[in-house]
């Protein structure tokens, strides 16, 4: 028997296996709700308030999940045929065995998502971010709209690639787990940020010495002597480096997410631009002051006792730092220099960023809801899929900024400079509290923006 909205509100956290077909749940906060195996045909889900929802085995063919934050969501074995996930953030989502036939995954962030046994025949992945996607056993065919690079990675990890000559090929950011590259020629290939875990190589593989060393570390680097090693742009996520000697190593722009650096020595290492999300350190880890602060900022929920009360970044010099995934809600970041900083997935809800320098910063998928960005410099910044709901962008400089699929509902852009900004697919309209404010002579339709009616919005 189908439930009513009153039934849902009464048992909100226990909706597993129930028939929710046709219900309007757009104003229901579903965070943490167990909806495994539920029937969701024709359901309207909230745009803000889906964190940690369990949707495994759900029957959700044709559902609209566009422009949602579905980071780390469990969707394994769900039926999402013909579903719209356009512009959504599915970073690290588990899509094992998911039926995604003819689904719209365009402009979607799939970085780190697990797609093993997922069926994406007929799906549209135009302009999707497929960095570190696990393509093993995923079902792809000629009807799948997929970038050539992603299709190549899929073929490599599934053993269907026809040639072993990969000279000069772009494999940057590929997860090659499960690939057998014995006998392959990777001379001059772009191998920055390649995930080498569980990749088969041997002496017949033609590979630059630097990347062979990174591959060796990826198989296990505990206690390794890596002093002075060139590991710039290396992907070392989830790698065990406990007790490793990394003194004076070049780790610029290296990905250290979820790496084990307990008892490791990184004194004197070059770490500008290195990512710290989920890194494991302990009291025996030796880090210089600046990277130690970056590590604390990114993982501040785990290091709250390390930060004094009234923590502020007012006027801080953080240009080029990698603070991806940091939780900086309600923090004073006014007049800080974050030029060219990596802030992908950062949470800065209700933070003060007035006159902050964010030119060329990467803020894609960030949550800046209700943040004050008055007179902020955001020239040439990347705000793709960012949540800017109710944000103050008064007189902000967004010249040449990438705002594709950003959510600007309720944002105030009075006096903002939008010359050369890309607003294709960006949302505007009413949030729960107010409407988007744009200059009187600015035509959102010409800019390619999408209007969202007030009843489609709900607070997180």
C-alpha positions in Angstrom: 0.0 0.0 0.0 1.3 3.4 -0.9 2.1 5.8 1.9 0.9 9.3 2.5 3.1 12.3 3.3 1.9 12.1 6.9 3.0 8.5 7.1 6.5 9.5 5.8 6.8 12.3 8.3 5.8 9.9 11.1 8.5 7.3 10.3 10.9 9.4 8.3 14.1 7.5 9.2 12.6 4.1 8.4 11.4 4.1 4.8 13.2 1.0 3.6 11.2 -1.2 1.2 8.1 1.0 1.2 6.1 2.3 -1.7 6.6 6.1 -1.9 5.4 6.5 -5.5 4.1 9.9 -6.5 4.8 11.6 -3.2 6.1 15.2 -3.0 9.0 15.0 -0.5 10.7 18.2 -1.8 10.4 19.9 1.6 11.2 16.8 3.7 14.7 16.6 5.3 15.8 13.1 4.4 19.4 13.2 5.7 20.4 9.8 7.0 17.2 8.2 5.9 17.2 4.5 5.1 15.3 4.2 1.8 16.8 0.9 0.6 14.5 -1.0 -1.7 11.9 1.7 -1.7 9.7 2.4 -4.7 10.3 6.0 -5.8 8.5 6.3 -9.1 7.4 9.9 -9.6 8.7 11.0 -6.2 9.9 14.6 -5.9 13.0 14.6 -3.6 14.5 17.6 -1.9 17.4 19.4 -3.6 19.1 20.1 -0.2 18.9 17.4 2.4 20.0 14.1 0.9 23.3 13.6 2.8 24.0 10.0 3.8 20.7 8.7 2.3 20.7 4.9 1.6 19.2 4.2 -1.8 20.5 0.7 -2.4 18.1 -1.5 -4.4 15.7 1.4 -4.8 13.2 1.4 -7.7 13.8 4.9 -9.0 13.5 4.7 -12.8 13.1 8.2 -14.4 13.6 10.0 -11.1 15.0 13.6 -11.1 18.2 13.7 -9.0 19.7 16.5 -11.0 21.8 19.2 -9.2 22.0 17.2 -5.9 24.9 16.7 -3.5 25.1 12.9 -3.4 28.7 12.6 -2.2 29.4 9.1 -0.7 25.8 8.0 -1.3 25.1 4.2 -1.5 23.2 3.5 -4.7 24.3 -0.1 -5.4 21.8 -2.2 -7.4 19.4 0.7 -7.6 17.2 1.0 -10.7 18.0 4.5 -12.2 17.1 3.8 -15.8 16.4 7.1 -17.6 17.1 9.0 -14.3 18.4 12.6 -14.5 21.6 13.1 -12.4 22.7 16.0 -14.5 25.1 18.4 -12.7 25.0 16.3 -9.4 28.0 15.6 -7.2 28.5 11.8 -6.9 32.0 11.9 -5.6 33.0 8.5 -4.1 29.4 7.3 -4.6 28.9 3.5 -4.6 27.1 2.6 -7.8 27.9 -1.1 -7.9 25.5 -3.0 -10.1 23.4 0.1 -10.6 21.1 0.2 -13.7 21.9 3.5 -15.3 20.8 2.7 -18.8 19.8 5.9 -20.7 20.4 8.0 -17.6 21.6 11.6 -17.9 25.0 11.9 -16.1 26.1 14.9 -18.1 28.3 17.4 -16.2 28.2 15.1 -13.2 31.1 14.7 -10.8 31.9 11.0 -10.5 35.4 11.4 -9.1 36.3 8.3 -7.1 32.9 6.7 -7.8 32.6 2.9 -7.9 30.9 1.7 -11.1 31.7 -2.0 -11.1 28.9 -4.0 -12.7 27.0 -0.8 -13.3 25.1 -0.7 -16.6 25.6 2.6 -18.4 24.5 1.6 -21.9 22.8 4.5 -23.6 23.8 6.8 -20.7 25.0 10.4 -21.4 28.2 11.2 -19.6 29.0 14.3 -21.6 31.5 16.5 -19.7 31.3 14.3 -16.6 34.3 14.3 -14.2 35.5 10.6 -14.3 38.8 11.0 -12.4 39.6 7.8 -10.4 36.3 6.1 -11.4 36.4 2.4 -10.8 35.3 1.1 -14.2 36.0 -2.6 -13.6 33.2 -4.8 -15.0 31.1 -1.8 -15.8 28.8 -2.4 -18.9 29.7 0.2 -21.6 28.9 0.0 -25.3 28.7 2.2 -28.4 25.5 3.8 -27.2 27.2 5.2 -24.1 28.2 8.8 -24.5 31.6 8.9 -22.9 34.8 10.9 -23.5 37.6 9.0 -25.4 39.9 9.1 -22.4 37.3 7.5 -20.0 36.5 4.9 -22.6 40.2 4.1 -22.9 40.5 3.6 -19.2 37.4 1.4 -19.2 39.0 -0.8 -21.9 42.4 -1.0 -20.1 40.9 -2.1 -16.7 38.6 -4.6 -18.5 41.3 -6.0 -20.8 39.6 -5.1 -24.0 42.1 -2.6 -25.4 43.5 -3.7 -28.7 47.0 -2.2 -28.7 49.8 -2.0 -26.2 51.2 1.2 -27.7 50.1 4.0 -25.4 52.9 6.4 -26.2 52.0 10.0 -25.4 48.5 9.1 -24.3 46.7 11.2 -21.7 45.9 9.0 -18.7 45.9 11.8 -16.1 43.7 11.0 -13.1 42.9 7.5 -14.3 42.2 4.7 -11.8 44.0 1.7 -13.5 43.2 -0.8 -10.7 43.0 -4.2 -12.2 44.8 -3.3 -15.5 47.5 -5.7 -16.8 50.0 -3.4 -18.5 52.8 -5.9 -18.9 54.4 -5.3 -22.3 52.7 -1.9 -22.8 54.6 1.1 -24.0 53.8 4.2 -21.9 56.6 6.4 -23.1 55.8 10.1 -22.8 52.3 9.3 -21.6 50.7 11.8 -19.1 50.6 9.7 -15.9 50.0 12.5 -13.4 47.5 11.5 -10.7 47.2 7.9 -12.0 46.0 5.5 -9.3 48.5 2.5 -9.6 47.0 0.2 -6.9 46.8 -3.4 -8.1 48.2 -2.7 -11.5 50.3 -5.4 -13.1 53.7 -4.2 -14.6 56.9 -6.0 -15.4 60.3 -5.3 -16.9 58.7 -5.3 -20.4 56.6 -2.3 -19.5 58.1 0.9 -21.0 57.7 3.5 -18.3 59.6 6.5 -17.0 61.6 5.7 -13.9 59.6 8.3 -11.8 56.3 6.6 -12.5 57.7 3.1 -12.0 58.8 4.2 -8.6 55.3 5.6 -7.9 53.8 2.3 -9.0 56.1 0.5 -6.6 55.1 2.8 -3.7 51.4 2.2 -4.6 51.9 -1.5 -3.9 53.0 -0.6 -0.4 55.3 2.1 0.9 55.5 1.3 4.7 59.0 2.2 6.0 60.2 3.1 2.5 63.3 5.3 2.1 61.9 8.1 -0.1 64.1 10.9 1.0 64.4 13.5 -1.8 62.2 11.5 -4.1 60.4 13.1 -7.0 56.7 12.4 -6.3 55.2 15.6 -7.7 51.7 15.0 -9.1 51.7 11.4 -7.8 48.5 9.8 -6.7 49.2 8.2 -3.3 45.6 8.0 -2.0 44.9 5.1 0.4 48.6 4.2 0.3 50.3 2.9 3.5 53.3 5.1 4.1 53.6 4.6 7.8 57.2 5.1 9.0 58.3 6.2 5.5 61.2 8.7 5.2 59.9 11.5 3.0 62.3 14.2 4.1 62.9 16.7 1.3 60.7 14.7 -1.1 58.9 16.7 -3.8 55.2 16.1 -3.1 53.9 19.2 -4.8 50.3 18.6 -6.0 50.5 15.0 -4.8 47.2 13.4 -3.8 47.6 12.1 -0.2 43.9 11.5 0.5 43.3 8.7 3.1 47.0 7.8 3.0 48.6 6.5 6.3 51.4 8.8 7.3 51.6 7.7 10.9 55.3 7.9 12.2 56.3 9.2 8.7 58.9 12.0 8.5 58.1 14.8 6.0 60.4 17.5 7.3 61.6 19.7 4.5 59.2 18.1 2.0 57.7 20.3 -0.7 54.0 20.0 -0.2 52.4 23.0 -1.9 49.2 21.9 -3.5 49.2 18.5 -1.9 45.8 17.2 -0.8 45.1 16.1 2.8 41.5 14.8 2.9 41.3 11.9 5.3 45.1 11.6 5.8 46.1 9.6 8.9 48.8 11.2 11.0 49.7 10.8 14.6 51.9 12.5 17.2 54.9 10.8 15.7 54.3 12.2 12.2 56.9 14.9 11.5 55.5 17.8 9.4 56.7 21.4 9.0 54.4 24.1 10.3 52.6 25.1 7.1 51.6 21.6 5.8 50.6 20.7 9.3 48.2 23.6 9.4 46.8 22.6 6.0 46.3 19.0 7.2 44.5 20.4 10.3 42.3 22.7 8.3 41.2 20.0 5.9 40.5 17.5 8.7 39.4 20.0 11.4 36.5 17.9 12.5 39.0 15.3 13.6 41.4 17.9 15.0 39.0 20.3 16.8 41.0 20.0 20.0 44.1 21.3 18.1 42.3 24.6 17.2 41.9 27.4 19.7 38.4 28.9 20.2 37.5 31.8 17.8 39.5 30.2 15.0 40.0 32.7 12.1 41.6 32.9 8.7 41.2 36.7 8.4 43.9 38.0 6.1 45.6 34.6 5.9 48.1 33.9 3.1 46.9 30.6 1.6 47.7 31.1 -2.1 48.1 27.8 -3.9 47.2 25.7 -0.8 45.1 22.5 -1.3 42.3 22.6 1.2 39.9 20.3 -0.8 37.1 19.0 1.3 37.9 21.3 4.3 35.1 22.2 6.7 35.3 26.0 7.2 31.7 26.8 8.0 31.2 30.1 9.9 34.9 30.9 9.6 36.1 34.5 9.1 38.1 34.3 5.8 37.8 38.0 5.0 40.7 39.5 3.0 42.5 36.1 2.9 44.7 35.4 -0.1 43.4 32.1 -1.6 44.6 32.8 -5.1 44.8 29.5 -7.2 44.0 27.5 -4.1 42.3 24.1 -4.5 39.1 24.2 -2.6 37.1 21.6 -4.4 34.3 20.2 -2.2 35.0 22.7 0.6 32.3 23.6 3.0 32.1 27.3 3.8 28.5 27.7 4.8 27.8 31.1 6.3 31.5 32.0 6.2 32.7 35.6 5.8 34.7 35.9 2.6 34.3 39.6 2.0 37.2 41.0 -0.2 38.9 37.6 -0.2 41.2 36.9 -3.1 40.0 33.8 -4.8 41.2 34.4 -8.4 41.8 31.1 -10.2 40.7 29.2 -7.2 39.1 25.8 -7.7 35.8 25.8 -5.8 34.0 23.2 -7.8 31.3 21.3 -5.8 31.9 23.6 -2.8 29.1 24.5 -0.5 29.1 28.3 0.1 25.5 28.6 1.0 24.7 31.9 2.8 28.4 32.8 2.6 29.2 36.5 2.4 31.4 37.1 -0.7 30.8 40.8 -1.0 33.5 42.4 -3.2 35.4 39.1 -3.4 37.8 38.5 -6.3 36.7 35.4 -8.1 38.2 36.1 -11.5 38.8 33.0 -13.5 37.7 30.8 -10.6 36.0 27.5 -11.0 32.6 27.3 -9.3 31.2 24.4 -11.3 28.3 22.7 -9.5 29.0 24.9 -6.4 26.2 25.6 -4.0 25.8 29.4 -3.6 22.3 29.4 -2.3 21.5 32.6 -0.5 25.1 33.8 -0.9 25.9 37.5 -1.0 27.9 38.1 -4.1 27.4 41.9 -4.1 30.0 43.6 -6.2 32.0 40.4 -6.5 34.3 40.1 -9.5 33.3 36.9 -11.4 35.0 37.8 -14.7 35.7 34.6 -16.7 34.5 32.4 -13.8 33.2 29.0 -14.5 29.7 28.8 -12.9 28.3 25.9 -15.0 25.5 24.1 -13.1 26.2 26.2 -10.0 23.2 26.8 -7.7 22.5 30.5 -7.3 19.0 30.3 -6.0 18.4 33.2 -3.5 21.9 34.6 -4.2 22.4 38.4 -4.4 24.6 39.3 -7.4 23.8 43.0 -7.3 26.7 44.8 -8.9 28.6 41.6 -9.6 30.9 41.6 -12.6 29.9 38.6 -14.9 31.9 39.5 -18.0 33.0 36.3 -19.7 31.5 34.1 -17.0 30.1 30.8 -18.1 26.6 30.4 -16.5 25.4 27.5 -18.7 23.0 25.4 -16.6 23.4 27.5 -13.5 20.2 27.6 -11.4 18.5 30.8 -10.3 15.1 31.5 -8.7 13.7 31.3 -5.2 15.4 29.6 -2.3 13.4 28.9 0.8 14.0 32.5 1.9 14.5 34.8 -1.2 14.8 35.1 -4.9 18.0 35.5 -6.9 19.0 39.1 -7.4 20.5 39.9 -10.8 21.3 43.2 -12.5 18.2 44.6 -14.3 20.0 44.5 -17.7 21.2 40.9 -17.3 19.2 38.2 -19.2 19.6 34.8 -17.5 18.0 33.0 -20.4 20.6 34.3 -22.8 23.3 33.2 -20.4 21.9 29.7 -20.4 20.7 29.8 -16.8 17.8 27.5 -15.6 15.0 28.9 -13.6 13.8 26.9 -10.5 10.4 27.6 -9.0 10.2 28.3 -5.3 8.3 25.1 -4.5 11.3 23.0 -5.8 13.6 24.3 -3.0 14.1 23.1 0.5 16.6 23.9 3.1 19.3 21.5 4.1 
